[in-house]
Amino acid sequence: MSGNSSVAGSGRPLESRAASIEAPDDLDAINRLYRERRWGDGLPIVPPTAERVGRMLRHTPRAPAEVVATIAPGFGAATIERIAINAVLAGCDPEYLPVLIAAVEAVAAPEFNLQGIQATTNPVAVWIIVNGPLARRLEINGTFNCLGEGAWANATIGRALRLILRNIGDARPGEMDRATQGQPGKYTFCCAENEDANPWEPLHVERGYTAGRSTVTVVGAEGTMNMNTHTKDAGELLRAFAETMMHPPSNEYAHGGEPWLVIGPEHAEIMKRAGLSKADVKQRLWELSKMPAGRMTAKDLGRVRDSRSNELGEIGPQTLLPISPRPAAIGIVVAGGPGTHSVYVPCFGTSLAVTREVAAQP
């Protein structure tokens, strides 16, 4: 930038096009401005100049003023332009815009319960899973350290969606975002599935799309729990996973959730060699993870009765609570590199994952 540059606004105004403000041609000054106005996430931002936003917008045929969705809890209008502004803020390459548009469509679906996710005291974050050819083309990491740092696409796509939830949805910590502690996934939480190492059908095929399509799946994720086991026996492996999933202070057991597992390729291959399909794995985990209701605190057992009596009938201390209403509700992604590790991802409990196809780029 030279002299004064036109910098796009926060995405909060409800008019069809985002406002522009004049900002000094100094990165430190612009970052101070964004901190003062609470338009950032606490990390340095890329100034969303009109030129940068324009380059981003060339990667969709949709009009800048088109409203993709309204974003809870503030119900700001997520126009194509405002999505692009937040993508620039996060450092996204322009080619990532269609992924973000699909992610916005997904989080706005009623079954995802974005209102609950955005305004809760729970630490829940939105996890983005990308499948299909586009994941490879954009180099979205699904192998080594796929839930960690090191991949530009993973980091900036996940960050951009969080900025959209903050700037357009008005979910700012201490205001509409009431998370007691939050979690690091609220900065960024995005990966691809390692489809080349997956012995089963990939996630998007399981969810009704053809293998050649590219999709985004969003999950309301409470965090991650590493599961390191060196066993080569599929039965022992499933028991270890199920016992990790069982925990009394759990939204999943309270409401009947949608727990997720990121199964490492080595663990997935052990199960496949044992003749287990993905559906078989879900069925076994569902049975093995049933937990006596008496492990809940008395107060939380009351919550279980309020939430699940219609599903389970009379609930007493000896009632075995399934972690989800049915085995198919357990989500499985194969991702990561070599190693004896898989990951349990507990979910929010009152949110269902949503998948949307990524539109072809122009």
SULSUL-V944197 format. One record per residue. N is the residue number from 1. RES is the residue in three letters. SS is DSSP state (A for helix, B for strand, O for the rest). OMEGA is omega in whole degrees, -180 to 180 (NA if undefined). D_CENTER is the distance of its C-alpha to the mean C-alpha in whole Angstrom. Layout:
# SULSUL-V944197
[[N | RES | SS | OMEGA | D_CENTER] [N | RES | SS | OMEGA | D_CENTER]]
This chain:
# SULSUL-V944197
[[1 | MET | O | 176 | 34] [2 | SER | O | -177 | 37] [3 | GLY | O | 175 | 39] [4 | ASN | O | 178 | 37] [5 | SER | B | 178 | 34] [6 | SER | B | -178 | 32] [7 | VAL | B | -178 | 29] [8 | ALA | B | -177 | 26] [9 | GLY | O | -168 | 25] [10 | SER | O | -175 | 22] [11 | GLY | O | -176 | 21] [12 | ARG | O | -177 | 22] [13 | PRO | O | -177 | 26] [14 | LEU | O | 176 | 26] [15 | GLU | O | -170 | 28] [16 | SER | O | 178 | 27] [17 | ARG | O | -180 | 27] [18 | ALA | O | 177 | 26] [19 | ALA | O | 174 | 29] [20 | SER | B | 175 | 30] [21 | ILE | B | 175 | 32] [22 | GLU | B | -179 | 34] [23 | ALA | B | -180 | 33] [24 | PRO | O | 179 | 35] [25 | ASP | O | -178 | 35] [26 | ASP | O | -174 | 33] [27 | LEU | A | 180 | 30] [28 | ASP | A | -179 | 31] [29 | ALA | A | 179 | 32] [30 | ILE | A | 178 | 29] [31 | ASN | A | 175 | 27] [32 | ARG | A | 179 | 29] [33 | LEU | A | -179 | 29] [34 | TYR | A | 176 | 25] [35 | ARG | A | -179 | 25] [36 | GLU | A | -177 | 28] [37 | ARG | O | 178 | 26] [38 | ARG | O | 177 | 23] [39 | TRP | O | -178 | 21] [40 | GLY | O | -177 | 19] [41 | ASP | O | -179 | 17] [42 | GLY | O | 175 | 20] [43 | LEU | O | 177 | 20] [44 | PRO | O | -179 | 22] [45 | ILE | O | 171 | 21] [46 | VAL | O | -178 | 23] [47 | PRO | O | -180 | 25] [48 | PRO | O | 178 | 24] [49 | THR | B | 178 | 28] [50 | ALA | A | -180 | 29] [51 | GLU | A | -180 | 29] [52 | ARG | A | 179 | 26] [53 | VAL | A | 178 | 24] [54 | GLY | A | 178 | 27] [55 | ARG | A | 178 | 26] [56 | MET | A | -175 | 22] [57 | LEU | A | 179 | 24] [58 | ARG | O | -178 | 26] [59 | HIS | O | 170 | 23] [60 | THR | O | 176 | 23] [61 | PRO | O | -175 | 26] [62 | ARG | O | -176 | 24] [63 | ALA | O | -179 | 26] [64 | PRO | O | -176 | 25] [65 | ALA | O | -180 | 26] [66 | GLU | O | 179 | 24] [67 | VAL | B | 178 | 22] [68 | VAL | B | -178 | 18] [69 | ALA | B | 166 | 17] [70 | THR | B | -169 | 18] [71 | ILE | B | 176 | 15] [72 | ALA | O | 2 | 16] [73 | PRO | O | -179 | 17] [74 | GLY | O | 178 | 20] [75 | PHE | O | 170 | 19] [76 | GLY | B | -178 | 20] [77 | ALA | B | 177 | 20] [78 | ALA | B | 175 | 18] [79 | THR | B | 176 | 20] [80 | ILE | A | -179 | 20] [81 | GLU | A | -178 | 22] [82 | ARG | A | 173 | 20] [83 | ILE | A | 180 | 17] [84 | ALA | A | 179 | 19] [85 | ILE | A | -179 | 20] [86 | ASN | A | 175 | 17] [87 | ALA | A | 176 | 16] [88 | VAL | A | 179 | 19] [89 | LEU | A | -176 | 19] [90 | ALA | A | -179 | 16] [91 | GLY | O | -179 | 18] [92 | CYS | O | 165 | 17] [93 | ASP | O | -178 | 19] [94 | PRO | A | -178 | 21] [95 | GLU | A | -178 | 20] [96 | TYR | A | -173 | 16] [97 | LEU | A | -180 | 16] [98 | PRO | A | 177 | 16] [99 | VAL | A | -180 | 13] [100 | LEU | A | 177 | 12] [101 | ILE | A | 178 | 14] [102 | ALA | A | 180 | 12] [103 | ALA | A | 178 | 9] [104 | VAL | A | 177 | 11] [105 | GLU | A | -177 | 13] [106 | ALA | A | -177 | 10] [107 | VAL | A | -180 | 9] [108 | ALA | O | 178 | 13] [109 | ALA | O | -176 | 14] [110 | PRO | A | -176 | 16] [111 | GLU | A | 178 | 14] [112 | PHE | A | 176 | 11] [113 | ASN | O | -179 | 13] [114 | LEU | A | 178 | 11] [115 | GLN | A | 179 | 15] [116 | GLY | A | -178 | 14] [117 | ILE | A | -175 | 11] [118 | GLN | A | -170 | 12] [119 | ALA | A | -174 | 16] [120 | THR | O | 169 | 16] [121 | THR | O | 179 | 17] [122 | ASN | O | -180 | 15] [123 | PRO | O | -171 | 13] [124 | VAL | O | 175 | 9] [125 | ALA | B | 178 | 6] [126 | VAL | B | 178 | 3] [127 | TRP | B | 179 | 1] [128 | ILE | B | 175 | 4] [129 | ILE | B | -178 | 7] [130 | VAL | B | 179 | 10] [131 | ASN | B | 172 | 13] [132 | GLY | O | -175 | 17] [133 | PRO | A | -177 | 19] [134 | LEU | A | 179 | 18] [135 | ALA | A | 178 | 15] [136 | ARG | A | -177 | 19] [137 | ARG | A | -180 | 20] [138 | LEU | O | 179 | 18] [139 | GLU | O | 173 | 18] [140 | ILE | O | -169 | 14] [141 | ASN | O | 174 | 15] [142 | GLY | O | -175 | 14] [143 | THR | O | -176 | 17] [144 | PHE | O | 173 | 19] [145 | ASN | O | -173 | 16] [146 | CYS | O | 176 | 13] [147 | LEU | O | -179 | 11] [148 | GLY | O | -177 | 14] [149 | GLU | O | 171 | 16] [150 | GLY | O | -180 | 18] [151 | ALA | O | -176 | 16] [152 | TRP | A | -177 | 17] [153 | ALA | A | 180 | 14] [154 | ASN | A | -174 | 11] [155 | ALA | A | -173 | 12] [156 | THR | A | 177 | 13] [157 | ILE | A | 178 | 11] [158 | GLY | A | 179 | 8] [159 | ARG | A | -179 | 11] [160 | ALA | A | 179 | 12] [161 | LEU | A | 178 | 9] [162 | ARG | A | 178 | 10] [163 | LEU | A | 175 | 13] [164 | ILE | A | 180 | 13] [165 | LEU | A | -179 | 12] [166 | ARG | A | -171 | 15] [167 | ASN | A | 179 | 17] [168 | ILE | O | 180 | 17] [169 | GLY | O | 179 | 16] [170 | ASP | O | 180 | 18] [171 | ALA | O | 179 | 16] [172 | ARG | O | -179 | 18] [173 | PRO | B | -180 | 18] [174 | GLY | O | 176 | 21] [175 | GLU | O | 179 | 22] [176 | MET | O | 173 | 19] [177 | ASP | B | -174 | 16] [178 | ARG | O | -177 | 18] [179 | ALA | O | -178 | 16] [180 | THR | O | 175 | 19] [181 | GLN | O | -172 | 18] [182 | GLY | O | 180 | 14] [183 | GLN | O | -179 | 13] [184 | PRO | A | 178 | 12] [185 | GLY | A | 177 | 9] [186 | LYS | A | 166 | 9] [187 | TYR | O | -180 | 11] [188 | THR | O | -177 | 9] [189 | PHE | O | -174 | 6] [190 | CYS | B | 174 | 6] [191 | CYS | B | 169 | 9] [192 | ALA | B | 169 | 11] [193 | GLU | O | 177 | 13] [194 | ASN | O | -173 | 17] [195 | GLU | A | -180 | 18] [196 | ASP | A | -179 | 22] [197 | ALA | A | -176 | 22] [198 | ASN | O | 180 | 20] [199 | PRO | O | 180 | 23] [200 | TRP | O | 176 | 22] [201 | GLU | O | 179 | 20] [202 | PRO | O | -174 | 17] [203 | LEU | A | -174 | 14] [204 | HIS | A | 176 | 15] [205 | VAL | A | 176 | 18] [206 | GLU | A | -177 | 18] [207 | ARG | O | 168 | 16] [208 | GLY | O | -180 | 19] [209 | TYR | O | 176 | 19] [210 | THR | O | -175 | 22] [211 | ALA | O | -177 | 21] [212 | GLY | O | 177 | 22] [213 | ARG | O | 175 | 19] [214 | SER | O | -175 | 16] [215 | THR | B | 170 | 13] [216 | VAL | B | 173 | 9] [217 | THR | B | 177 | 7] [218 | VAL | B | -177 | 4] [219 | VAL | B | 173 | 4] [220 | GLY | B | -169 | 6] [221 | ALA | B | 179 | 6] [222 | GLU | O | -178 | 10] [223 | GLY | O | -180 | 10] [224 | THR | O | 176 | 12] [225 | MET | B | 179 | 16] [226 | ASN | B | 176 | 18] [227 | MET | B | -177 | 20] [228 | ASN | B | 177 | 23] [229 | THR | O | -176 | 26] [230 | HIS | O | -179 | 28] [231 | THR | O | 175 | 30] [232 | LYS | O | -179 | 30] [233 | ASP | O | -175 | 31] [234 | ALA | A | 180 | 28] [235 | GLY | A | 177 | 29] [236 | GLU | A | -180 | 29] [237 | LEU | A | -180 | 26] [238 | LEU | A | 177 | 24] [239 | ARG | A | 180 | 26] [240 | ALA | A | 178 | 25] [241 | PHE | A | -176 | 21] [242 | ALA | A | -180 | 22] [243 | GLU | A | 173 | 24] [244 | THR | A | -179 | 21] [245 | MET | A | -177 | 19] [246 | MET | O | 174 | 22] [247 | HIS | O | -173 | 22] [248 | PRO | O | -178 | 24] [249 | PRO | O | -167 | 22] [250 | SER | O | 172 | 19] [251 | ASN | A | -177 | 17] [252 | GLU | A | 179 | 17] [253 | TYR | A | 179 | 20] [254 | ALA | A | -172 | 21] [255 | HIS | A | -173 | 20] [256 | GLY | O | -167 | 19] [257 | GLY | O | -179 | 15] [258 | GLU | O | -177 | 13] [259 | PRO | O | -179 | 13] [260 | TRP | B | 173 | 11] [261 | LEU | B | 170 | 13] [262 | VAL | B | -175 | 13] [263 | ILE | B | 178 | 17] [264 | GLY | O | -178 | 19] [265 | PRO | A | 180 | 21] [266 | GLU | A | 178 | 24] [267 | HIS | A | 179 | 23] [268 | ALA | A | -179 | 22] [269 | GLU | A | 177 | 25] [270 | ILE | A | 180 | 27] [271 | MET | A | 180 | 26] [272 | LYS | A | 179 | 27] [273 | ARG | A | 178 | 30] [274 | ALA | O | 177 | 31] [275 | GLY | O | -177 | 30] [276 | LEU | O | 171 | 27] [277 | SER | O | 176 | 25] [278 | LYS | A | 178 | 21] [279 | ALA | A | 177 | 23] [280 | ASP | A | 180 | 25] [281 | VAL | A | 179 | 23] [282 | LYS | A | -180 | 21] [283 | GLN | A | -179 | 24] [284 | ARG | A | -180 | 25] [285 | LEU | A | -180 | 22] [286 | TRP | A | 180 | 22] [287 | GLU | A | -174 | 26] [288 | LEU | A | -176 | 26] [289 | SER | O | 177 | 24] [290 | LYS | O | -172 | 26] [291 | MET | B | 176 | 26] [292 | PRO | B | -177 | 30] [293 | ALA | A | -180 | 29] [294 | GLY | A | 176 | 31] [295 | ARG | A | 176 | 29] [296 | MET | O | 170 | 27] [297 | THR | O | -179 | 29] [298 | ALA | A | 180 | 32] [299 | LYS | A | -179 | 30] [300 | ASP | A | 175 | 26] [301 | LEU | A | 174 | 28] [302 | GLY | A | 177 | 29] [303 | ARG | A | 179 | 26] [304 | VAL | A | -179 | 25] [305 | ARG | A | 179 | 29] [306 | ASP | A | -172 | 28] [307 | SER | A | -167 | 24] [308 | ARG | A | -179 | 25] [309 | SER | A | 178 | 29] [310 | ASN | A | -179 | 29] [311 | GLU | A | -168 | 27] [312 | LEU | A | -176 | 29] [313 | GLY | O | -179 | 32] [314 | GLU | O | -176 | 34] [315 | ILE | O | 177 | 32] [316 | GLY | O | -178 | 34] [317 | PRO | O | -179 | 34] [318 | GLN | O | 179 | 34] [319 | THR | O | 177 | 32] [320 | LEU | B | -178 | 29] [321 | LEU | B | 171 | 26] [322 | PRO | O | -177 | 23] [323 | ILE | O | 179 | 20] [324 | SER | O | -178 | 19] [325 | PRO | O | -178 | 21] [326 | ARG | O | -177 | 22] [327 | PRO | A | -177 | 21] [328 | ALA | A | -179 | 19] [329 | ALA | A | 176 | 16] [330 | ILE | O | -179 | 15] [331 | GLY | B | 179 | 13] [332 | ILE | B | 173 | 14] [333 | VAL | B | 173 | 13] [334 | VAL | B | -177 | 16] [335 | ALA | O | -180 | 15] [336 | GLY | O | 177 | 17] [337 | GLY | O | 178 | 20] [338 | PRO | O | 180 | 23] [339 | GLY | O | -175 | 24] [340 | THR | O | -175 | 24] [341 | HIS | B | 166 | 20] [342 | SER | B | -173 | 18] [343 | VAL | B | 170 | 15] [344 | TYR | B | 179 | 14] [345 | VAL | B | 177 | 11] [346 | PRO | O | -176 | 12] [347 | CYS | B | -175 | 10] [348 | PHE | O | 177 | 11] [349 | GLY | O | 180 | 14] [350 | THR | O | 179 | 14] [351 | SER | O | 176 | 11] [352 | LEU | O | 178 | 11] [353 | ALA | O | -179 | 9] [354 | VAL | B | 178 | 10] [355 | THR | B | 175 | 11] [356 | ARG | B | 177 | 13] [357 | GLU | B | 176 | 15] [358 | VAL | O | -179 | 15] [359 | ALA | O | 177 | 19] [360 | ALA | O | 180 | 22] [361 | GLN | O | -180 | 23] [362 | PRO | O | NA | 26]]
